[in-house]
Amino acid sequence: MLGVSPLMPNHTLLITGGATGIGFALAERFLAAGHAVAICGRREDKLAAAKAKHPSLVTFRCDVASPEDRVRLRDEALAALPGLDLLVNNAGIQRRDRFRGETPSWEDRRSEIAINFDAPVHLTDLFLPHLLARPSATIVNVTSGLAFVPAPFAAVYGATKAALHSFTMALRHHLSATAVRVVEIVPPAVNTDLGGAGLHGAGVPLGEFADAVMPRFEAGELEIGYQFAETARKASREESDAAFARLCKMVPIA
């Protein structure tokens, strides 16, 4: 599915959760392509490390689980970067648990929903008036192959990503008559610390994934998957059910 135009040079972008993982890998590639890049994250040490590696990065400390922090991020980012025209809603967390026996607190579950779904919707609301005033602009939502095939081992995570996929499709329709394009990046399991160190060690290498995504993004594609996620987003219901059954084998019920 192709968009109306490729990404042009000299964009200014903000990537949430951009100090580590997929967000940082994308930030590095946008920088290499000549764009101005800002990132935000919760951890000062990770932001400092990213800045030390790439001094041109602009960094903001922000916990996107907090509505107040989101508003502050909007205000600080637009004050520092009045030419901002690309928002990447990438921040996310994944908790693995079962809905029986010992479970996380509701506060833990709620924070997963807040970071993965509330934040991108709220940040879209907050930045959209500015983006609509730009000659052209882009909103990128990073979802997951688990938005299309749920994983029993990450039930809340998959549900938040399915919700974000649905929101992205509807938002694209709402903005179709404007100069703001809406892109969805759909990762498979990528070798990052999402969910905890080592849990995705068998996933796609981070650099491989980012290198595969960037040319398609720059070419103007609006929904970009890779490997399992590319298959999942194109699957029939029968194929999706079969993939779900395979994932269920990873979570024995006995």
C-alpha positions as CSV (number, residue, x, y, z in Angstrom):
1,M,0.0,0.0,0.0
2,L,1.7,3.2,-1.2
3,G,1.2,6.7,0.0
4,V,1.0,9.7,-2.2
5,S,4.6,10.9,-1.8
6,P,8.0,9.8,-0.4
7,L,9.6,11.4,2.6
8,M,11.4,14.5,1.5
9,P,14.7,15.7,2.9
10,N,15.2,18.1,5.9
11,H,12.5,16.9,8.1
12,T,12.4,17.5,11.9
13,L,11.1,14.7,13.9
14,L,10.3,13.5,17.5
15,I,10.5,9.8,18.4
16,T,9.0,8.7,21.7
17,G,11.0,5.9,23.4
18,G,13.8,6.9,21.2
19,A,16.8,6.3,23.5
20,T,16.9,2.5,23.1
21,G,15.6,-0.3,20.9
22,I,13.6,0.3,17.7
23,G,13.2,4.0,18.5
24,F,17.0,4.6,18.7
25,A,17.7,2.5,15.6
26,L,15.2,4.6,13.7
27,A,16.7,7.8,15.1
28,E,20.2,6.8,14.0
29,R,18.9,6.2,10.4
30,F,17.0,9.4,10.3
31,L,20.1,11.3,11.4
32,A,22.2,9.5,8.8
33,A,19.7,10.6,6.1
34,G,20.1,14.2,7.1
35,H,17.0,14.8,9.2
36,A,16.9,16.7,12.5
37,V,16.0,14.3,15.3
38,A,14.6,14.6,18.8
39,I,13.9,11.7,21.1
40,C,12.2,11.4,24.5
41,G,12.5,8.7,27.1
42,R,11.9,8.1,30.8
43,R,15.5,7.3,31.8
44,E,18.1,10.1,32.0
45,D,21.0,7.7,31.7
46,K,19.7,6.2,28.4
47,L,19.1,9.7,27.0
48,A,22.6,10.8,28.0
49,A,24.1,7.7,26.3
50,A,22.2,8.4,23.1
51,K,23.3,12.0,23.2
52,A,26.9,11.1,23.8
53,K,26.8,8.8,20.7
54,H,25.0,11.4,18.5
55,P,25.6,14.9,19.9
56,S,23.1,16.4,17.3
57,L,20.2,14.6,19.0
58,V,17.8,16.7,20.9
59,T,16.6,14.9,24.0
60,F,13.6,15.3,26.3
61,R,12.9,13.6,29.6
62,C,9.3,12.4,29.5
63,D,7.2,9.5,30.9
64,V,4.5,9.1,28.3
65,A,2.4,7.2,30.8
66,S,1.7,10.6,32.4
67,P,-0.8,12.9,30.7
68,E,0.9,15.9,32.3
69,D,4.3,14.8,30.9
70,R,2.7,14.5,27.4
71,V,1.5,18.1,27.5
72,R,4.9,19.2,28.8
73,L,6.6,17.3,26.0
74,R,4.4,19.0,23.4
75,D,5.2,22.4,24.8
76,E,8.9,21.8,25.1
77,A,9.3,20.1,21.7
78,L,7.5,22.8,19.8
79,A,9.4,25.5,21.6
80,A,12.7,23.9,20.7
81,L,11.7,22.6,17.3
82,P,9.2,24.9,15.6
83,G,9.7,23.1,12.3
84,L,8.6,19.7,13.7
85,D,6.8,17.9,11.0
86,L,7.2,14.2,11.9
87,L,5.9,12.5,15.1
88,V,6.9,8.8,15.7
89,N,4.8,7.2,18.4
90,N,7.2,4.4,19.3
91,A,7.3,4.1,23.1
92,G,6.0,0.9,24.4
93,I,6.3,-1.7,27.1
94,Q,5.4,-5.4,27.2
95,R,4.5,-7.4,30.3
96,R,4.2,-11.2,30.2
97,D,1.7,-12.8,32.5
98,R,-1.4,-14.9,32.7
99,F,-4.9,-14.0,33.8
100,R,-5.0,-16.5,36.6
101,G,-3.3,-17.0,39.9
102,E,-0.7,-14.4,40.8
103,T,-0.9,-11.4,38.5
104,P,0.5,-7.9,38.3
105,S,-1.3,-5.1,40.1
106,W,-3.9,-3.2,38.2
107,E,-1.6,-0.2,38.2
108,D,1.0,-2.2,36.3
109,R,-1.6,-3.3,33.7
110,R,-3.0,0.2,33.5
111,S,0.5,1.7,32.8
112,E,0.9,-0.8,29.9
113,I,-2.3,0.5,28.4
114,A,-1.4,4.1,29.1
115,I,2.1,3.9,27.4
116,N,1.1,1.7,24.5
117,F,-2.3,3.2,23.6
118,D,-3.3,6.3,25.6
119,A,0.0,8.0,24.9
120,P,0.0,7.8,21.1
121,V,-3.7,8.9,20.9
122,H,-3.1,11.8,23.3
123,L,0.1,12.9,21.6
124,T,-1.6,12.8,18.3
125,D,-4.3,15.1,19.7
126,L,-1.7,17.4,21.2
127,F,0.6,17.7,18.1
128,L,-2.0,17.6,15.4
129,P,-2.9,21.3,15.3
130,H,0.8,22.1,14.7
131,L,1.2,19.3,12.1
132,L,-1.8,20.4,10.2
133,A,-0.3,23.9,9.9
134,R,2.9,22.5,8.3
135,P,3.1,22.3,4.4
136,S,3.4,18.5,4.9
137,A,3.7,16.3,7.9
138,T,3.7,12.7,9.0
139,I,2.5,10.7,12.1
140,V,4.0,7.3,12.5
141,N,2.5,4.7,14.9
142,V,4.7,1.7,15.8
143,T,2.4,-1.3,16.4
144,S,3.3,-5.0,16.3
145,G,2.7,-8.2,14.4
146,L,0.8,-9.2,17.6
147,A,-1.8,-6.5,16.6
148,F,-2.9,-8.9,13.9
149,V,-2.3,-12.3,15.6
150,P,-2.7,-12.1,19.4
151,A,-0.1,-13.8,21.7
152,P,-1.5,-15.4,24.9
153,F,1.8,-14.6,26.7
154,A,1.3,-10.9,26.2
155,A,-2.4,-10.4,26.2
156,V,-2.6,-6.8,27.2
157,Y,0.3,-5.8,25.0
158,G,-1.3,-7.4,21.9
159,A,-4.6,-5.8,22.7
160,T,-3.1,-2.3,23.0
161,K,-1.3,-2.8,19.7
162,A,-4.5,-4.0,18.0
163,A,-6.2,-0.9,19.3
164,L,-3.4,1.3,18.0
165,H,-3.7,-0.4,14.6
166,S,-7.4,0.3,14.5
167,F,-6.9,3.9,15.5
168,T,-4.2,4.4,12.9
169,M,-6.5,3.2,10.1
170,A,-9.3,5.5,11.3
171,L,-6.9,8.4,11.7
172,R,-5.5,8.0,8.2
173,H,-9.1,8.3,6.9
174,H,-9.8,11.4,9.0
175,L,-6.6,13.1,7.6
176,S,-6.8,11.8,4.1
177,A,-7.8,15.3,2.7
178,T,-5.0,17.0,4.6
179,A,-1.2,17.2,4.1
180,V,-0.6,14.9,7.1
181,R,0.1,11.3,6.2
182,V,-0.3,8.5,8.7
183,V,2.1,5.5,8.7
184,E,2.1,2.3,10.6
185,I,5.3,0.4,11.2
186,V,4.5,-3.2,12.3
187,P,7.6,-5.0,13.9
188,P,7.9,-8.7,14.4
189,A,9.8,-9.9,17.5
190,V,13.0,-7.8,17.3
191,N,16.1,-8.4,19.5
192,T,15.6,-5.7,22.0
193,D,14.9,-5.6,25.7
194,L,11.1,-5.1,25.3
195,G,9.5,-7.2,28.0
196,G,12.8,-7.8,29.7
197,A,16.4,-8.5,28.9
198,G,16.9,-11.7,26.8
199,L,13.2,-12.4,26.1
200,H,13.6,-11.4,22.4
201,G,17.1,-12.8,21.9
202,A,15.8,-15.0,19.1
203,G,14.1,-12.1,17.4
204,V,15.1,-10.3,14.2
205,P,18.4,-8.3,14.7
206,L,17.6,-4.7,15.4
207,G,19.8,-3.3,12.6
208,E,18.3,-5.7,10.1
209,F,14.8,-4.6,10.9
210,A,15.5,-0.9,10.8
211,D,17.4,-1.2,7.6
212,A,14.5,-3.0,6.0
213,V,11.9,-0.5,7.2
214,M,13.6,2.8,6.2
215,P,13.6,2.4,2.4
216,R,9.9,1.5,2.4
217,F,9.1,4.4,4.7
218,E,11.0,6.8,2.5
219,A,9.3,5.4,-0.6
220,G,5.9,6.4,0.9
221,E,4.4,3.1,2.1
222,L,1.8,3.5,4.7
223,E,1.8,0.1,6.4
224,I,5.2,-1.6,6.8
225,G,5.8,-5.0,8.3
226,Y,8.7,-7.4,8.3
227,Q,9.0,-11.2,8.4
228,F,6.3,-12.5,10.8
229,A,4.6,-9.1,11.1
230,E,4.4,-8.7,7.3
231,T,2.8,-12.2,7.0
232,A,0.5,-11.5,10.0
233,R,-0.8,-8.1,8.6
234,K,-1.7,-9.8,5.3
235,A,-3.1,-13.0,6.7
236,S,-6.6,-14.4,6.1
237,R,-8.7,-15.3,9.1
238,E,-7.8,-18.9,8.6
239,E,-4.1,-18.1,8.5
240,S,-4.4,-15.8,11.5
241,D,-6.2,-18.5,13.5
242,A,-3.5,-21.1,12.6
243,A,-0.7,-18.7,13.7
244,F,-2.6,-18.0,17.0
245,A,-2.8,-21.7,17.6
246,R,1.0,-22.0,17.2
247,L,1.5,-19.1,19.7
248,C,-0.9,-20.8,22.2
249,K,1.5,-23.8,22.3
250,M,4.0,-21.4,24.0
251,V,1.6,-20.9,26.9
252,P,0.5,-24.3,28.3
253,I,-2.7,-24.2,30.3
254,A,-2.0,-27.1,32.6
